Amino acid sequence: MTITLPDDPALTEMGETEILLDLACGAYAAGHVSRGVAARMAGLERQAFDQTLHERRIPSYDEERWAQDLETLRVLRSL
């Protein structure tokens, strides 16, 4: 995929890496993509992307995931 941005000095100062990271974080925060997809968008390993989310105070663990984890634990305990 190719994205064309306006030729603006502010964007030039940011650089491609920072723009991709901002786009990936925004897409993840908006719920458009998973953490894995967002990490690939940013060109980062999953752990590095998780650290970036933490630094930017973007939640990466919500109530739905918590409920899924609890259900998984219940199933595992019953085995």
N, CA, C and O atoms as a Maestro MAE file, in Angstrom:
{
 s_m_m2io_version
 :::
 2.0.0
}

f_m_ct {
 s_m_title
 :::
 protein
 m_atom[316] {
  # First column is atom index #
  i_m_mmod_type
  r_m_x_coord
  r_m_y_coord
  r_m_z_coord
  i_m_residue_number
  s_m_chain_name
  s_m_pdb_residue_name
  s_m_pdb_atom_name
  i_m_atomic_number
  :::
  1 25 0.847 -1.168 0.000 1 A "MET " " N  " 7
  2 3 0.000 0.000 0.000 1 A "MET " " CA " 6
  3 2 0.896 1.235 0.000 1 A "MET " " C  " 6
  4 15 1.914 1.282 0.690 1 A "MET " " O  " 8
  5 25 0.508 2.206 -0.765 2 A "THR " " N  " 7
  6 3 1.230 3.466 -0.805 2 A "THR " " CA " 6
  7 2 0.306 4.573 -0.338 2 A "THR " " C  " 6
  8 15 -0.836 4.675 -0.786 2 A "THR " " O  " 8
  9 25 0.806 5.399 0.562 3 A "ILE " " N  " 7
  10 3 0.051 6.547 1.053 3 A "ILE " " CA " 6
  11 2 0.806 7.796 0.643 3 A "ILE " " C  " 6
  12 15 2.011 7.902 0.870 3 A "ILE " " O  " 8
  13 25 0.107 8.733 0.045 4 A "THR " " N  " 7
  14 3 0.721 9.985 -0.372 4 A "THR " " CA " 6
  15 2 0.295 11.076 0.590 4 A "THR " " C  " 6
  16 15 -0.896 11.310 0.796 4 A "THR " " O  " 8
  17 25 1.267 11.733 1.169 5 A "LEU " " N  " 7
  18 3 1.004 12.823 2.107 5 A "LEU " " CA " 6
  19 2 1.369 14.146 1.449 5 A "LEU " " C  " 6
  20 15 2.190 14.181 0.533 5 A "LEU " " O  " 8
  21 25 0.763 15.232 1.911 6 A "PRO " " N  " 7
  22 3 1.106 16.528 1.338 6 A "PRO " " CA " 6
  23 2 2.565 16.884 1.622 6 A "PRO " " C  " 6
  24 15 3.132 16.486 2.639 6 A "PRO " " O  " 8
  25 25 3.142 17.625 0.719 7 A "ASP " " N  " 7
  26 3 4.528 18.061 0.878 7 A "ASP " " CA " 6
  27 2 4.547 19.238 1.847 7 A "ASP " " C  " 6
  28 15 4.518 20.398 1.437 7 A "ASP " " O  " 8
  29 25 4.594 18.923 3.129 8 A "ASP " " N  " 7
  30 3 4.517 19.929 4.184 8 A "ASP " " CA " 6
  31 2 5.766 19.854 5.039 8 A "ASP " " C  " 6
  32 15 6.184 18.756 5.407 8 A "ASP " " O  " 8
  33 25 6.381 20.991 5.369 9 A "PRO " " N  " 7
  34 3 7.612 20.981 6.172 9 A "PRO " " CA " 6
  35 2 7.467 20.243 7.508 9 A "PRO " " C  " 6
  36 15 8.411 19.599 7.967 9 A "PRO " " O  " 8
  37 25 6.299 20.336 8.125 10 A "ALA " " N  " 7
  38 3 6.108 19.659 9.416 10 A "ALA " " CA " 6
  39 2 6.231 18.150 9.257 10 A "ALA " " C  " 6
  40 15 6.800 17.478 10.117 10 A "ALA " " O  " 8
  41 25 5.701 17.619 8.165 11 A "LEU " " N  " 7
  42 3 5.797 16.185 7.922 11 A "LEU " " CA " 6
  43 2 7.217 15.776 7.577 11 A "LEU " " C  " 6
  44 15 7.673 14.703 7.971 11 A "LEU " " O  " 8
  45 25 7.910 16.621 6.850 12 A "THR " " N  " 7
  46 3 9.293 16.336 6.495 12 A "THR " " CA " 6
  47 2 10.156 16.255 7.745 12 A "THR " " C  " 6
  48 15 11.039 15.404 7.844 12 A "THR " " O  " 8
  49 25 9.898 17.141 8.695 13 A "GLU " " N  " 7
  50 3 10.663 17.136 9.953 13 A "GLU " " CA " 6
  51 2 10.412 15.873 10.760 13 A "GLU " " C  " 6
  52 15 11.306 15.390 11.455 13 A "GLU " " O  " 8
  53 25 9.202 15.337 10.673 14 A "MET " " N  " 7
  54 3 8.873 14.128 11.428 14 A "MET " " CA " 6
  55 2 9.634 12.922 10.900 14 A "MET " " C  " 6
  56 15 10.186 12.149 11.682 14 A "MET " " O  " 8
  57 25 9.668 12.757 9.626 15 A "GLY " " N  " 7
  58 3 10.324 11.592 9.050 15 A "GLY " " CA " 6
  59 2 9.375 10.423 8.925 15 A "GLY " " C  " 6
  60 15 8.372 10.335 9.634 15 A "GLY " " O  " 8
  61 25 9.705 9.526 8.015 16 A "GLU " " N  " 7
  62 3 8.843 8.396 7.695 16 A "GLU " " CA " 6
  63 2 8.606 7.469 8.885 16 A "GLU " " C  " 6
  64 15 7.486 7.007 9.099 16 A "GLU " " O  " 8
  65 25 9.651 7.198 9.654 17 A "THR " " N  " 7
  66 3 9.534 6.268 10.785 17 A "THR " " CA " 6
  67 2 8.531 6.780 11.818 17 A "THR " " C  " 6
  68 15 7.684 6.028 12.298 17 A "THR " " O  " 8
  69 25 8.636 8.057 12.150 18 A "GLU " " N  " 7
  70 3 7.733 8.630 13.151 18 A "GLU " " CA " 6
  71 2 6.301 8.701 12.631 18 A "GLU " " C  " 6
  72 15 5.355 8.473 13.386 18 A "GLU " " O  " 8
  73 25 6.136 9.015 11.353 19 A "ILE " " N  " 7
  74 3 4.797 9.063 10.764 19 A "ILE " " CA " 6
  75 2 4.163 7.678 10.785 19 A "ILE " " C  " 6
  76 15 2.995 7.540 11.149 19 A "ILE " " O  " 8
  77 25 4.917 6.651 10.399 20 A "LEU " " N  " 7
  78 3 4.385 5.285 10.419 20 A "LEU " " CA " 6
  79 2 4.004 4.860 11.827 20 A "LEU " " C  " 6
  80 15 2.976 4.211 12.021 20 A "LEU " " O  " 8
  81 25 4.819 5.217 12.812 21 A "LEU " " N  " 7
  82 3 4.519 4.874 14.200 21 A "LEU " " CA " 6
  83 2 3.241 5.570 14.660 21 A "LEU " " C  " 6
  84 15 2.392 4.956 15.306 21 A "LEU " " O  " 8
  85 25 3.107 6.859 14.324 22 A "ASP " " N  " 7
  86 3 1.898 7.588 14.700 22 A "ASP " " CA " 6
  87 2 0.656 6.986 14.041 22 A "ASP " " C  " 6
  88 15 -0.385 6.842 14.682 22 A "ASP " " O  " 8
  89 25 0.772 6.640 12.771 23 A "LEU " " N  " 7
  90 3 -0.355 6.021 12.075 23 A "LEU " " CA " 6
  91 2 -0.723 4.679 12.704 23 A "LEU " " C  " 6
  92 15 -1.903 4.383 12.895 23 A "LEU " " O  " 8
  93 25 0.275 3.877 13.022 24 A "ALA " " N  " 7
  94 3 0.030 2.567 13.619 24 A "ALA " " CA " 6
  95 2 -0.625 2.702 14.993 24 A "ALA " " C  " 6
  96 15 -1.582 1.991 15.298 24 A "ALA " " O  " 8
  97 25 -0.116 3.605 15.813 25 A "CYS " " N  " 7
  98 3 -0.703 3.810 17.145 25 A "CYS " " CA " 6
  99 2 -2.136 4.313 17.037 25 A "CYS " " C  " 6
  100 15 -3.015 3.860 17.771 25 A "CYS " " O  " 8
  101 25 -2.370 5.245 16.125 26 A "GLY " " N  " 7
  102 3 -3.714 5.778 15.940 26 A "GLY " " CA " 6
  103 2 -4.687 4.725 15.443 26 A "GLY " " C  " 6
  104 15 -5.821 4.646 15.916 26 A "GLY " " O  " 8
  105 25 -4.244 3.913 14.487 27 A "ALA " " N  " 7
  106 3 -5.112 2.853 13.954 27 A "ALA " " CA " 6
  107 2 -5.436 1.828 15.034 27 A "ALA " " C  " 6
  108 15 -6.566 1.345 15.111 27 A "ALA " " O  " 8
  109 25 -4.448 1.490 15.872 28 A "TYR " " N  " 7
  110 3 -4.691 0.552 16.966 28 A "TYR " " CA " 6
  111 2 -5.640 1.170 17.998 28 A "TYR " " C  " 6
  112 15 -6.609 0.536 18.414 28 A "TYR " " O  " 8
  113 25 -5.357 2.406 18.406 29 A "ALA " " N  " 7
  114 3 -6.177 3.062 19.432 29 A "ALA " " CA " 6
  115 2 -7.632 3.216 18.981 29 A "ALA " " C  " 6
  116 15 -8.547 3.164 19.802 29 A "ALA " " O  " 8
  117 25 -7.842 3.404 17.681 30 A "ALA " " N  " 7
  118 3 -9.197 3.547 17.150 30 A "ALA " " CA " 6
  119 2 -9.895 2.207 16.965 30 A "ALA " " C  " 6
  120 15 -11.084 2.159 16.647 30 A "ALA " " O  " 8
  121 25 -9.154 1.118 17.165 31 A "GLY " " N  " 7
  122 3 -9.746 -0.208 17.036 31 A "GLY " " CA " 6
  123 2 -9.815 -0.712 15.606 31 A "GLY " " C  " 6
  124 15 -10.531 -1.672 15.323 31 A "GLY " " O  " 8
  125 25 -9.081 -0.079 14.703 32 A "HIS " " N  " 7
  126 3 -9.108 -0.493 13.298 32 A "HIS " " CA " 6
  127 2 -8.239 -1.707 13.021 32 A "HIS " " C  " 6
  128 15 -8.531 -2.486 12.114 32 A "HIS " " O  " 8
  129 25 -7.165 -1.875 13.799 33 A "VAL " " N  " 7
  130 3 -6.242 -2.991 13.584 33 A "VAL " " CA " 6
  131 2 -5.835 -3.578 14.932 33 A "VAL " " C  " 6
  132 15 -5.956 -2.926 15.969 33 A "VAL " " O  " 8
  133 25 -5.355 -4.806 14.901 34 A "SER " " N  " 7
  134 3 -4.864 -5.473 16.110 34 A "SER " " CA " 6
  135 2 -3.474 -4.931 16.462 34 A "SER " " C  " 6
  136 15 -2.862 -4.201 15.682 34 A "SER " " O  " 8
  137 25 -2.996 -5.299 17.639 35 A "ARG " " N  " 7
  138 3 -1.635 -4.889 18.031 35 A "ARG " " CA " 6
  139 2 -0.599 -5.460 17.087 35 A "ARG " " C  " 6
  140 15 0.369 -4.781 16.747 35 A "ARG " " O  " 8
  141 25 -0.787 -6.695 16.661 36 A "GLY " " N  " 7
  142 3 0.167 -7.325 15.753 36 A "GLY " " CA " 6
  143 2 0.253 -6.595 14.424 36 A "GLY " " C  " 6
  144 15 1.346 -6.331 13.923 36 A "GLY " " O  " 8
  145 25 -0.904 -6.269 13.851 37 A "VAL " " N  " 7
  146 3 -0.925 -5.542 12.580 37 A "VAL " " CA " 6
  147 2 -0.306 -4.161 12.766 37 A "VAL " " C  " 6
  148 15 0.482 -3.713 11.933 37 A "VAL " " O  " 8
  149 25 -0.660 -3.491 13.854 38 A "ALA " " N  " 7
  150 3 -0.114 -2.156 14.113 38 A "ALA " " CA " 6
  151 2 1.405 -2.203 14.277 38 A "ALA " " C  " 6
  152 15 2.113 -1.322 13.791 38 A "ALA " " O  " 8
  153 25 1.898 -3.228 14.960 39 A "ALA " " N  " 7
  154 3 3.349 -3.365 15.131 39 A "ALA " " CA " 6
  155 2 4.026 -3.519 13.773 39 A "ALA " " C  " 6
  156 15 5.070 -2.914 13.524 39 A "ALA " " O  " 8
  157 25 3.434 -4.328 12.895 40 A "ARG " " N  " 7
  158 3 4.001 -4.482 11.550 40 A "ARG " " CA " 6
  159 2 3.930 -3.181 10.767 40 A "ARG " " C  " 6
  160 15 4.859 -2.847 10.033 40 A "ARG " " O  " 8
  161 25 2.836 -2.444 10.918 41 A "MET " " N  " 7
  162 3 2.727 -1.139 10.244 41 A "MET " " CA " 6
  163 2 3.873 -0.226 10.654 41 A "MET " " C  " 6
  164 15 4.442 0.494 9.833 41 A "MET " " O  " 8
  165 25 4.198 -0.271 11.941 42 A "ALA " " N  " 7
  166 3 5.247 0.596 12.483 42 A "ALA " " CA " 6
  167 2 6.646 0.054 12.225 42 A "ALA " " C  " 6
  168 15 7.638 0.754 12.429 42 A "ALA " " O  " 8
  169 25 6.723 -1.201 11.774 43 A "GLY " " N  " 7
  170 3 8.026 -1.808 11.544 43 A "GLY " " CA " 6
  171 2 8.731 -2.196 12.826 43 A "GLY " " C  " 6
  172 15 9.960 -2.196 12.895 43 A "GLY " " O  " 8
  173 25 7.936 -2.531 13.857 44 A "LEU " " N  " 7
  174 3 8.495 -2.876 15.167 44 A "LEU " " CA " 6
  175 2 8.147 -4.308 15.547 44 A "LEU " " C  " 6
  176 15 7.156 -4.866 15.074 44 A "LEU " " O  " 8
  177 25 8.967 -4.893 16.401 45 A "GLU " " N  " 7
  178 3 8.627 -6.162 17.032 45 A "GLU " " CA " 6
  179 2 7.476 -5.892 17.994 45 A "GLU " " C  " 6
  180 15 7.283 -4.763 18.446 45 A "GLU " " O  " 8
  181 25 6.723 -6.927 18.298 46 A "ARG " " N  " 7
  182 3 5.531 -6.775 19.145 46 A "ARG " " CA " 6
  183 2 5.856 -6.154 20.498 46 A "ARG " " C  " 6
  184 15 5.132 -5.271 20.959 46 A "ARG " " O  " 8
  185 25 6.931 -6.600 21.140 47 A "GLN " " N  " 7
  186 3 7.288 -6.055 22.461 47 A "GLN " " CA " 6
  187 2 7.620 -4.573 22.387 47 A "GLN " " C  " 6
  188 15 7.212 -3.800 23.253 47 A "GLN " " O  " 8
  189 25 8.354 -4.175 21.362 48 A "ALA " " N  " 7
  190 3 8.716 -2.763 21.196 48 A "ALA " " CA " 6
  191 2 7.467 -1.920 20.954 48 A "ALA " " C  " 6
  192 15 7.360 -0.801 21.456 48 A "ALA " " O  " 8
  193 25 6.517 -2.465 20.178 49 A "PHE " " N  " 7
  194 3 5.280 -1.733 19.947 49 A "PHE " " CA " 6
  195 2 4.467 -1.629 21.233 49 A "PHE " " C  " 6
  196 15 3.900 -0.575 21.522 49 A "PHE " " O  " 8
  197 25 4.407 -2.712 22.007 50 A "ASP " " N  " 7
  198 3 3.705 -2.666 23.293 50 A "ASP " " CA " 6
  199 2 4.316 -1.605 24.201 50 A "ASP " " C  " 6
  200 15 3.593 -0.886 24.891 50 A "ASP " " O  " 8
  201 25 5.638 -1.504 24.203 51 A "GLN " " N  " 7
  202 3 6.314 -0.482 25.008 51 A "GLN " " CA " 6
  203 2 5.928 0.914 24.529 51 A "GLN " " C  " 6
  204 15 5.712 1.812 25.344 51 A "GLN " " O  " 8
  205 25 5.841 1.100 23.229 52 A "THR " " N  " 7
  206 3 5.438 2.395 22.675 52 A "THR " " CA " 6
  207 2 4.018 2.741 23.096 52 A "THR " " C  " 6
  208 15 3.737 3.881 23.464 52 A "THR " " O  " 8
  209 25 3.110 1.745 23.042 53 A "LEU " " N  " 7
  210 3 1.745 1.992 23.498 53 A "LEU " " CA " 6
  211 2 1.742 2.427 24.957 53 A "LEU " " C  " 6
  212 15 1.040 3.368 25.327 53 A "LEU " " O  " 8
  213 25 2.522 1.748 25.781 54 A "HIS " " N  " 7
  214 3 2.607 2.101 27.199 54 A "HIS " " CA " 6
  215 2 3.119 3.531 27.373 54 A "HIS " " C  " 6
  216 15 2.555 4.308 28.143 54 A "HIS " " O  " 8
  217 25 4.186 3.872 26.658 55 A "GLU " " N  " 7
  218 3 4.763 5.220 26.760 55 A "GLU " " CA " 6
  219 2 3.767 6.295 26.328 55 A "GLU " " C  " 6
  220 15 3.759 7.398 26.874 55 A "GLU " " O  " 8
  221 25 2.936 5.972 25.354 56 A "ARG " " N  " 7
  222 3 1.954 6.932 24.857 56 A "ARG " " CA " 6
  223 2 0.634 6.848 25.617 56 A "ARG " " C  " 6
  224 15 -0.323 7.551 25.291 56 A "ARG " " O  " 8
  225 25 0.588 5.991 26.623 57 A "ARG " " N  " 7
  226 3 -0.597 5.802 27.465 57 A "ARG " " CA " 6
  227 2 -1.817 5.370 26.660 57 A "ARG " " C  " 6
  228 15 -2.939 5.813 26.903 57 A "ARG " " O  " 8
  229 25 -1.559 4.489 25.693 58 A "ILE " " N  " 7
  230 3 -2.630 3.901 24.893 58 A "ILE " " CA " 6
  231 2 -2.902 2.520 25.476 58 A "ILE " " C  " 6
  232 15 -2.028 1.653 25.443 58 A "ILE " " O  " 8
  233 25 -4.099 2.305 26.008 59 A "PRO " " N  " 7
  234 3 -4.400 1.014 26.628 59 A "PRO " " CA " 6
  235 2 -4.277 -0.129 25.628 59 A "PRO " " C  " 6
  236 15 -4.720 -0.026 24.484 59 A "PRO " " O  " 8
  237 25 -3.667 -1.215 26.081 60 A "SER " " N  " 7
  238 3 -3.545 -2.373 25.212 60 A "SER " " CA " 6
  239 2 -4.175 -3.608 25.847 60 A "SER " " C  " 6
  240 15 -4.074 -4.710 25.308 60 A "SER " " O  " 8
  241 25 -4.812 -3.422 26.968 61 A "TYR " " N  " 7
  242 3 -5.467 -4.531 27.662 61 A "TYR " " CA " 6
  243 2 -6.791 -3.995 28.184 61 A "TYR " " C  " 6
  244 15 -6.805 -3.134 29.064 61 A "TYR " " O  " 8
  245 25 -7.894 -4.488 27.658 62 A "ASP " " N  " 7
  246 3 -9.196 -3.957 28.027 62 A "ASP " " CA " 6
  247 2 -10.031 -5.005 28.766 62 A "ASP " " C  " 6
  248 15 -9.588 -6.133 28.983 62 A "ASP " " O  " 8
  249 25 -11.227 -4.614 29.140 63 A "GLU " " N  " 7
  250 3 -12.106 -5.507 29.899 63 A "GLU " " CA " 6
  251 2 -12.472 -6.757 29.103 63 A "GLU " " C  " 6
  252 15 -12.604 -7.841 29.672 63 A "GLU " " O  " 8
  253 25 -12.633 -6.608 27.802 64 A "GLU " " N  " 7
  254 3 -12.973 -7.763 26.978 64 A "GLU " " CA " 6
  255 2 -11.849 -8.797 27.002 64 A "GLU " " C  " 6
  256 15 -12.108 -9.995 27.123 64 A "GLU " " O  " 8
  257 25 -10.613 -8.341 26.888 65 A "ARG " " N  " 7
  258 3 -9.485 -9.272 26.956 65 A "ARG " " CA " 6
  259 2 -9.385 -9.896 28.351 65 A "ARG " " C  " 6
  260 15 -9.076 -11.080 28.491 65 A "ARG " " O  " 8
  261 25 -9.648 -9.096 29.368 66 A "TRP " " N  " 7
  262 3 -9.629 -9.602 30.737 66 A "TRP " " CA " 6
  263 2 -10.648 -10.731 30.883 66 A "TRP " " C  " 6
  264 15 -10.341 -11.774 31.461 66 A "TRP " " O  " 8
  265 25 -11.857 -10.528 30.362 67 A "ALA " " N  " 7
  266 3 -12.897 -11.553 30.448 67 A "ALA " " CA " 6
  267 2 -12.486 -12.809 29.675 67 A "ALA " " C  " 6
  268 15 -12.728 -13.926 30.132 67 A "ALA " " O  " 8
  269 25 -11.871 -12.630 28.515 68 A "GLN " " N  " 7
  270 3 -11.402 -13.780 27.746 68 A "GLN " " CA " 6
  271 2 -10.332 -14.551 28.513 68 A "GLN " " C  " 6
  272 15 -10.338 -15.781 28.533 68 A "GLN " " O  " 8
  273 25 -9.419 -13.826 29.139 69 A "ASP " " N  " 7
  274 3 -8.371 -14.483 29.919 69 A "ASP " " CA " 6
  275 2 -8.951 -15.237 31.105 69 A "ASP " " C  " 6
  276 15 -8.518 -16.349 31.405 69 A "ASP " " O  " 8
  277 25 -9.922 -14.645 31.777 70 A "LEU " " N  " 7
  278 3 -10.565 -15.328 32.902 70 A "LEU " " CA " 6
  279 2 -11.252 -16.610 32.442 70 A "LEU " " C  " 6
  280 15 -11.163 -17.640 33.110 70 A "LEU " " O  " 8
  281 25 -11.937 -16.546 31.304 71 A "GLU " " N  " 7
  282 3 -12.601 -17.737 30.781 71 A "GLU " " CA " 6
  283 2 -11.578 -18.807 30.429 71 A "GLU " " C  " 6
  284 15 -11.804 -19.989 30.687 71 A "GLU " " O  " 8
  285 25 -10.470 -18.411 29.849 72 A "THR " " N  " 7
  286 3 -9.403 -19.375 29.518 72 A "THR " " CA " 6
  287 2 -8.882 -20.047 30.782 72 A "THR " " C  " 6
  288 15 -8.655 -21.257 30.794 72 A "THR " " O  " 8
  289 25 -8.693 -19.271 31.843 73 A "LEU " " N  " 7
  290 3 -8.241 -19.843 33.114 73 A "LEU " " CA " 6
  291 2 -9.245 -20.823 33.686 73 A "LEU " " C  " 6
  292 15 -8.865 -21.872 34.206 73 A "LEU " " O  " 8
  293 25 -10.545 -20.484 33.593 74 A "ARG " " N  " 7
  294 3 -11.581 -21.389 34.079 74 A "ARG " " CA " 6
  295 2 -11.538 -22.720 33.322 74 A "ARG " " C  " 6
  296 15 -11.640 -23.790 33.923 74 A "ARG " " O  " 8
  297 25 -11.388 -22.639 32.007 75 A "VAL " " N  " 7
  298 3 -11.334 -23.854 31.190 75 A "VAL " " CA " 6
  299 2 -10.108 -24.676 31.550 75 A "VAL " " C  " 6
  300 15 -10.200 -25.894 31.701 75 A "VAL " " O  " 8
  301 25 -8.968 -24.027 31.688 76 A "LEU " " N  " 7
  302 3 -7.733 -24.743 32.017 76 A "LEU " " CA " 6
  303 2 -7.803 -25.396 33.386 76 A "LEU " " C  " 6
  304 15 -7.265 -26.488 33.574 76 A "LEU " " O  " 8
  305 25 -8.451 -24.753 34.339 77 A "ARG " " N  " 7
  306 3 -8.580 -25.337 35.693 77 A "ARG " " CA " 6
  307 2 -9.447 -26.580 35.674 77 A "ARG " " C  " 6
  308 15 -9.251 -27.496 36.473 77 A "ARG " " O  " 8
  309 25 -10.408 -26.609 34.759 78 A "SER " " N  " 7
  310 3 -11.317 -27.767 34.718 78 A "SER " " CA " 6
  311 2 -10.731 -28.974 34.015 78 A "SER " " C  " 6
  312 15 -11.338 -30.045 34.021 78 A "SER " " O  " 8
  313 25 -9.570 -28.823 33.412 79 A "LEU " " N  " 7
  314 3 -8.945 -29.963 32.705 79 A "LEU " " CA " 6
  315 2 -8.286 -30.931 33.652 79 A "LEU " " C  " 6
  316 15 -7.721 -31.934 33.216 79 A "LEU " " O  " 8
  :::
 }
 m_bond[315] {
  # First column is bond index #
  i_m_from
  i_m_to
  i_m_order
  :::
  1 1 2 1
  2 2 3 1
  3 3 4 2
  4 3 5 1
  5 5 6 1
  6 6 7 1
  7 7 8 2
  8 7 9 1
  9 9 10 1
  10 10 11 1
  11 11 12 2
  12 11 13 1
  13 13 14 1
  14 14 15 1
  15 15 16 2
  16 15 17 1
  17 17 18 1
  18 18 19 1
  19 19 20 2
  20 19 21 1
  21 21 22 1
  22 22 23 1
  23 23 24 2
  24 23 25 1
  25 25 26 1
  26 26 27 1
  27 27 28 2
  28 27 29 1
  29 29 30 1
  30 30 31 1
  31 31 32 2
  32 31 33 1
  33 33 34 1
  34 34 35 1
  35 35 36 2
  36 35 37 1
  37 37 38 1
  38 38 39 1
  39 39 40 2
  40 39 41 1
  41 41 42 1
  42 42 43 1
  43 43 44 2
  44 43 45 1
  45 45 46 1
  46 46 47 1
  47 47 48 2
  48 47 49 1
  49 49 50 1
  50 50 51 1
  51 51 52 2
  52 51 53 1
  53 53 54 1
  54 54 55 1
  55 55 56 2
  56 55 57 1
  57 57 58 1
  58 58 59 1
  59 59 60 2
  60 59 61 1
  61 61 62 1
  62 62 63 1
  63 63 64 2
  64 63 65 1
  65 65 66 1
  66 66 67 1
  67 67 68 2
  68 67 69 1
  69 69 70 1
  70 70 71 1
  71 71 72 2
  72 71 73 1
  73 73 74 1
  74 74 75 1
  75 75 76 2
  76 75 77 1
  77 77 78 1
  78 78 79 1
  79 79 80 2
  80 79 81 1
  81 81 82 1
  82 82 83 1
  83 83 84 2
  84 83 85 1
  85 85 86 1
  86 86 87 1
  87 87 88 2
  88 87 89 1
  89 89 90 1
  90 90 91 1
  91 91 92 2
  92 91 93 1
  93 93 94 1
  94 94 95 1
  95 95 96 2
  96 95 97 1
  97 97 98 1
  98 98 99 1
  99 99 100 2
  100 99 101 1
  101 101 102 1
  102 102 103 1
  103 103 104 2
  104 103 105 1
  105 105 106 1
  106 106 107 1
  107 107 108 2
  108 107 109 1
  109 109 110 1
  110 110 111 1
  111 111 112 2
  112 111 113 1
  113 113 114 1
  114 114 115 1
  115 115 116 2
  116 115 117 1
  117 117 118 1
  118 118 119 1
  119 119 120 2
  120 119 121 1
  121 121 122 1
  122 122 123 1
  123 123 124 2
  124 123 125 1
  125 125 126 1
  126 126 127 1
  127 127 128 2
  128 127 129 1
  129 129 130 1
  130 130 131 1
  131 131 132 2
  132 131 133 1
  133 133 134 1
  134 134 135 1
  135 135 136 2
  136 135 137 1
  137 137 138 1
  138 138 139 1
  139 139 140 2
  140 139 141 1
  141 141 142 1
  142 142 143 1
  143 143 144 2
  144 143 145 1
  145 145 146 1
  146 146 147 1
  147 147 148 2
  148 147 149 1
  149 149 150 1
  150 150 151 1
  151 151 152 2
  152 151 153 1
  153 153 154 1
  154 154 155 1
  155 155 156 2
  156 155 157 1
  157 157 158 1
  158 158 159 1
  159 159 160 2
  160 159 161 1
  161 161 162 1
  162 162 163 1
  163 163 164 2
  164 163 165 1
  165 165 166 1
  166 166 167 1
  167 167 168 2
  168 167 169 1
  169 169 170 1
  170 170 171 1
  171 171 172 2
  172 171 173 1
  173 173 174 1
  174 174 175 1
  175 175 176 2
  176 175 177 1
  177 177 178 1
  178 178 179 1
  179 179 180 2
  180 179 181 1
  181 181 182 1
  182 182 183 1
  183 183 184 2
  184 183 185 1
  185 185 186 1
  186 186 187 1
  187 187 188 2
  188 187 189 1
  189 189 190 1
  190 190 191 1
  191 191 192 2
  192 191 193 1
  193 193 194 1
  194 194 195 1
  195 195 196 2
  196 195 197 1
  197 197 198 1
  198 198 199 1
  199 199 200 2
  200 199 201 1
  201 201 202 1
  202 202 203 1
  203 203 204 2
  204 203 205 1
  205 205 206 1
  206 206 207 1
  207 207 208 2
  208 207 209 1
  209 209 210 1
  210 210 211 1
  211 211 212 2
  212 211 213 1
  213 213 214 1
  214 214 215 1
  215 215 216 2
  216 215 217 1
  217 217 218 1
  218 218 219 1
  219 219 220 2
  220 219 221 1
  221 221 222 1
  222 222 223 1
  223 223 224 2
  224 223 225 1
  225 225 226 1
  226 226 227 1
  227 227 228 2
  228 227 229 1
  229 229 230 1
  230 230 231 1
  231 231 232 2
  232 231 233 1
  233 233 234 1
  234 234 235 1
  235 235 236 2
  236 235 237 1
  237 237 238 1
  238 238 239 1
  239 239 240 2
  240 239 241 1
  241 241 242 1
  242 242 243 1
  243 243 244 2
  244 243 245 1
  245 245 246 1
  246 246 247 1
  247 247 248 2
  248 247 249 1
  249 249 250 1
  250 250 251 1
  251 251 252 2
  252 251 253 1
  253 253 254 1
  254 254 255 1
  255 255 256 2
  256 255 257 1
  257 257 258 1
  258 258 259 1
  259 259 260 2
  260 259 261 1
  261 261 262 1
  262 262 263 1
  263 263 264 2
  264 263 265 1
  265 265 266 1
  266 266 267 1
  267 267 268 2
  268 267 269 1
  269 269 270 1
  270 270 271 1
  271 271 272 2
  272 271 273 1
  273 273 274 1
  274 274 275 1
  275 275 276 2
  276 275 277 1
  277 277 278 1
  278 278 279 1
  279 279 280 2
  280 279 281 1
  281 281 282 1
  282 282 283 1
  283 283 284 2
  284 283 285 1
  285 285 286 1
  286 286 287 1
  287 287 288 2
  288 287 289 1
  289 289 290 1
  290 290 291 1
  291 291 292 2
  292 291 293 1
  293 293 294 1
  294 294 295 1
  295 295 296 2
  296 295 297 1
  297 297 298 1
  298 298 299 1
  299 299 300 2
  300 299 301 1
  301 301 302 1
  302 302 303 1
  303 303 304 2
  304 303 305 1
  305 305 306 1
  306 306 307 1
  307 307 308 2
  308 307 309 1
  309 309 310 1
  310 310 311 1
  311 311 312 2
  312 311 313 1
  313 313 314 1
  314 314 315 1
  315 315 316 2
  :::
 }
}
